Amino acid sequence: MTRSPEIGQRRRLRGYLALARVSNSPTVVTNVMAAAALAGAAGPGTDVALLTVAMVAFYTAGMFLNDLCDHAIDRRQRPDRPLPSGAVSQAEVAVVAAALFVAGEALLLRVGAAPFWSGLVLVATIVVYDLWHKTNPLSPVLMAATRVLVYATVFLAFSPDDYGSLAVVGGLLGVYIVGLTYVAKSEAGPRLANYWPVAALLAPVVYLASQTRSAWMLLVVLLFAGWIAYSVSFVYRAKGRDVGGAVARLIAGVALYDGAVLAMSGSLPGAVLALAAFVATLFLQRYVRGT
């Protein structure tokens, strides 16, 4: 029986969406919004738009490269993934990933020299992580560095004076991602027995709570804390353990962190958009797996 061209194209499109983990892309958008607000550029503008497209391009390229590097493992453990199933070819994925990296850098160059060079560091970090994350004990740190560098690249585009806020807010996002990634790495192993990843996930909540100056920000911070508690409950339960589901939920929680940062920076519209991005991420994860 011959598969119709239309069915083949739909399968290929679904493969591309799965490779890109498009369900998580809204959290990259909120990273850009939060970093821009932190640098004093809360409103929309051409530079913010270019930075958003560039960061999403880098994230997508990193996801493509991740599957390419994990192809041999996925053939054994996840044969339904786009590459092992034959929905998309390895050569095609390599070309698209490279093109996205180049396109992202071209967009950053239009914004300025500082984000361009920071973007190169980000690309290098993504590549190193993808090539060496399975056996590297420091892979959670590398993963965290990619998100921190998104903040740094956007922040540098606006030449702000206060780099202390970037160090604190970006650093705490990194701590959150370290905890998240450590939880993700436990999926194939025995039940996670220690609780330090929970402390890492909750560390940003402590800081954000100390910076709360409005009822709106307090609401976002409480929602963020509650969402973390709900998500990690799937990791430590004796029955019905679902690490993958917990990780996907925690990734969506990045948008809540960004929402709190936007509220702290005085951008109420941005915080509302971040909450919308959180809901959008959860909705899209129903159709495209976030992990």
C-alpha positions as CSV (number, residue, x, y, z in Angstrom):
1,M,0.0,0.0,0.0
2,T,1.4,3.4,-1.1
3,R,1.2,6.3,1.3
4,S,-0.4,9.4,-0.2
5,P,1.9,12.5,-0.6
6,E,-0.5,14.4,1.7
7,I,-0.2,11.9,4.5
8,G,3.6,11.9,4.0
9,Q,3.8,15.7,4.2
10,R,1.6,15.7,7.4
11,R,3.9,13.1,9.0
12,R,6.9,15.2,8.0
13,L,5.4,18.4,9.5
14,R,4.6,16.6,12.7
15,G,8.1,15.4,12.8
16,Y,9.5,18.9,12.5
17,L,7.2,20.2,15.2
18,A,8.3,17.3,17.5
19,L,12.0,17.9,16.8
20,A,11.6,21.6,17.6
21,R,9.7,21.0,20.8
22,V,7.5,24.0,19.6
23,S,5.4,23.6,22.7
24,N,8.3,25.0,24.8
25,S,9.0,28.0,22.5
26,P,6.7,30.4,24.4
27,T,9.1,30.1,27.4
28,V,11.9,31.4,25.2
29,V,9.7,34.3,24.2
30,T,9.1,35.2,27.8
31,N,12.8,34.9,28.6
32,V,13.4,37.7,26.0
33,M,10.5,39.8,27.4
34,A,11.8,39.5,31.0
35,A,15.4,40.3,30.1
36,A,14.4,43.3,28.0
37,A,12.2,44.6,30.9
38,L,15.1,44.1,33.3
39,A,17.3,46.2,31.0
40,G,14.7,49.0,30.9
41,A,13.1,48.1,27.5
42,A,9.8,46.8,28.6
43,G,7.8,47.9,25.5
44,P,7.6,46.3,22.1
45,G,10.0,47.3,19.4
46,T,12.1,46.2,16.5
47,D,15.1,45.1,18.5
48,V,12.9,43.1,20.9
49,A,11.2,41.4,17.9
50,L,14.6,40.6,16.3
51,L,15.9,39.2,19.6
52,T,12.8,37.1,20.1
53,V,13.1,35.5,16.6
54,A,16.9,34.9,17.1
55,M,16.4,33.2,20.5
56,V,13.6,31.0,19.2
57,A,15.8,30.1,16.2
58,F,18.7,29.1,18.6
59,Y,16.3,27.1,20.8
60,T,14.9,25.3,17.8
61,A,18.3,24.6,16.3
62,G,19.4,23.2,19.7
63,M,16.5,20.9,19.8
64,F,17.2,19.6,16.3
65,L,20.8,19.1,17.1
66,N,19.9,17.3,20.3
67,D,17.9,14.7,18.4
68,L,20.6,14.3,15.9
69,C,23.2,13.6,18.6
70,D,20.8,11.2,20.4
71,H,19.8,9.3,17.2
72,A,21.5,6.1,18.2
73,I,20.0,6.1,21.6
74,D,16.6,7.0,20.4
75,R,16.6,4.1,17.9
76,R,16.7,1.8,20.9
77,Q,14.7,3.7,23.5
78,R,12.4,6.1,21.6
79,P,11.9,4.6,18.1
80,D,8.8,6.8,17.6
81,R,10.9,10.0,17.5
82,P,11.1,11.7,14.1
83,L,14.6,10.5,13.2
84,P,14.4,6.8,14.1
85,S,10.9,6.6,12.6
86,G,12.1,8.1,9.3
87,A,9.7,11.1,9.4
88,V,12.7,13.4,8.8
89,S,16.2,12.6,7.6
90,Q,19.4,13.2,9.6
91,A,20.9,15.3,6.7
92,E,17.9,17.5,6.6
93,V,18.0,18.1,10.4
94,A,21.7,19.0,10.3
95,V,21.1,21.5,7.5
96,V,18.1,23.1,9.2
97,A,19.9,23.4,12.5
98,A,22.9,25.0,10.9
99,A,20.7,27.4,9.0
100,L,18.8,28.4,12.1
101,F,22.1,29.1,14.0
102,V,23.3,31.3,11.1
103,A,20.0,33.1,10.8
104,G,19.9,33.8,14.5
105,E,23.4,35.3,14.5
106,A,22.5,37.4,11.4
107,L,19.5,38.9,13.3
108,L,21.6,39.6,16.4
109,L,24.2,41.4,14.3
110,R,21.5,43.8,13.1
111,V,20.7,44.6,16.8
112,G,24.3,45.2,17.8
113,A,27.8,43.8,18.3
114,A,27.3,42.9,22.0
115,P,24.4,40.6,21.4
116,F,26.1,39.2,18.4
117,W,29.2,38.1,20.4
118,S,27.0,36.9,23.3
119,G,25.0,34.9,20.8
120,L,28.1,33.2,19.6
121,V,28.8,32.1,23.1
122,L,25.3,30.9,23.4
123,V,25.5,28.9,20.2
124,A,28.8,27.3,21.4
125,T,27.2,26.4,24.7
126,I,24.2,24.8,23.0
127,V,26.4,22.7,20.7
128,V,28.7,21.6,23.6
129,Y,25.6,20.6,25.6
130,D,24.1,18.6,22.7
131,L,27.3,16.8,21.9
132,W,28.1,15.9,25.5
133,H,25.1,15.8,27.7
134,K,24.5,12.1,28.2
135,T,27.7,11.3,30.1
136,N,28.6,14.7,31.3
137,P,27.9,15.2,35.1
138,L,27.9,19.0,34.5
139,S,25.3,18.8,31.8
140,P,22.6,20.4,34.0
141,V,25.0,23.4,34.4
142,L,25.4,23.7,30.7
143,M,21.7,23.5,30.1
144,A,21.2,26.3,32.7
145,A,23.9,28.3,31.0
146,T,21.9,28.3,27.8
147,R,18.9,30.0,29.4
148,V,21.1,32.4,31.4
149,L,22.8,33.4,28.1
150,V,19.5,34.1,26.5
151,Y,18.9,36.6,29.4
152,A,22.4,38.0,29.0
153,T,22.2,38.3,25.2
154,V,19.0,40.3,25.3
155,F,20.1,42.4,28.3
156,L,23.4,43.4,26.5
157,A,21.4,44.5,23.5
158,F,20.1,47.6,25.5
159,S,23.5,48.6,27.1
160,P,22.1,49.0,30.6
161,D,24.1,50.3,33.6
162,D,22.9,47.8,36.3
163,Y,24.4,44.4,35.6
164,G,23.7,43.3,39.2
165,S,20.1,42.7,38.4
166,L,21.1,40.5,35.5
167,A,23.5,38.5,37.7
168,V,20.8,37.8,40.3
169,V,17.8,37.2,38.1
170,G,19.7,35.4,35.4
171,G,21.6,33.4,38.0
172,L,18.4,32.3,39.8
173,L,16.9,31.2,36.5
174,G,20.0,29.1,36.0
175,V,19.6,27.5,39.5
176,Y,16.0,26.6,38.6
177,I,17.1,25.0,35.3
178,V,19.8,23.0,37.1
179,G,17.2,21.6,39.4
180,L,14.9,20.9,36.5
181,T,17.6,19.2,34.4
182,Y,18.7,17.0,37.3
183,V,15.1,15.8,37.7
184,A,15.0,15.1,34.0
185,K,18.2,13.0,34.2
186,S,16.6,10.8,36.9
187,E,13.9,9.6,34.5
188,A,15.8,6.5,33.4
189,G,17.2,5.7,36.8
190,P,15.8,4.7,40.2
191,R,13.4,6.8,42.2
192,L,14.9,10.1,43.1
193,A,15.7,10.0,46.8
194,N,17.3,13.4,47.6
195,Y,15.5,16.7,47.7
196,W,18.1,19.3,46.8
197,P,16.6,19.7,43.2
198,V,13.4,20.9,45.0
199,A,15.5,23.5,46.9
200,A,17.1,24.6,43.6
201,L,13.6,24.9,42.0
202,L,12.3,26.9,44.9
203,A,15.3,29.2,45.3
204,P,13.9,31.8,42.8
205,V,10.6,31.9,44.7
206,V,12.4,33.0,47.9
207,Y,14.1,35.9,46.1
208,L,11.0,37.0,44.2
209,A,8.9,36.9,47.4
210,S,11.4,39.2,49.0
211,Q,11.0,41.6,46.1
212,T,7.2,41.6,46.0
213,R,5.9,45.2,45.9
214,S,2.3,44.6,44.6
215,A,-0.6,42.3,44.9
216,W,-0.2,41.4,41.2
217,M,3.4,40.3,41.7
218,L,2.5,38.3,44.8
219,L,-0.2,36.5,42.9
220,V,2.3,35.5,40.2
221,V,4.9,34.4,42.8
222,L,2.4,32.3,44.7
223,L,1.2,30.7,41.4
224,F,4.9,29.9,40.5
225,A,5.5,28.3,43.9
226,G,2.3,26.3,43.8
227,W,3.1,25.1,40.3
228,I,6.6,23.9,41.3
229,A,5.1,22.0,44.2
230,Y,2.5,20.4,42.0
231,S,5.0,19.5,39.3
232,V,7.5,17.8,41.6
233,S,4.8,15.8,43.3
234,F,4.9,13.6,40.2
235,V,8.6,12.8,40.8
236,Y,8.5,11.7,44.4
237,R,5.2,9.8,44.6
238,A,5.5,6.0,45.1
239,K,2.9,5.2,42.6
240,G,2.2,6.8,39.3
241,R,5.7,8.4,39.1
242,D,5.9,10.6,36.0
243,V,9.2,12.3,35.6
244,G,8.6,13.3,32.0
245,G,5.4,15.0,32.9
246,A,7.0,16.8,35.8
247,V,9.8,18.1,33.6
248,A,7.4,19.3,31.0
249,R,5.3,21.2,33.6
250,L,8.5,22.7,35.1
251,I,9.6,23.9,31.7
252,A,6.2,25.7,31.4
253,G,7.0,27.1,34.8
254,V,9.8,29.1,33.3
255,A,7.1,31.5,31.9
256,L,5.8,32.0,35.4
257,Y,9.3,33.0,36.6
258,D,9.6,35.4,33.7
259,G,6.1,36.7,34.6
260,A,7.2,37.5,38.1
261,V,10.4,39.2,36.8
262,L,8.2,41.3,34.4
263,A,5.9,42.3,37.3
264,M,9.0,43.2,39.4
265,S,10.2,45.3,36.6
266,G,6.9,47.2,36.5
267,S,5.6,45.7,33.2
268,L,2.1,44.6,34.0
269,P,1.2,43.9,30.3
270,G,4.3,41.8,30.0
271,A,3.4,39.8,33.1
272,V,0.0,39.1,31.7
273,L,1.5,38.0,28.4
274,A,3.9,35.7,30.3
275,L,0.9,34.1,32.0
276,A,-0.7,33.6,28.6
277,A,2.5,32.0,27.4
278,F,2.4,29.7,30.4
279,V,-1.1,28.6,29.4
280,A,-0.1,28.3,25.8
281,T,2.9,26.1,26.7
282,L,0.7,23.7,28.6
283,F,-1.9,23.6,25.8
284,L,0.7,22.9,23.1
285,Q,2.3,20.2,25.2
286,R,-0.9,18.3,24.9
287,Y,-0.1,17.9,21.2
288,V,3.7,18.2,21.0
289,R,5.8,16.6,23.8
290,G,7.9,19.1,25.7
291,T,10.7,16.6,26.5
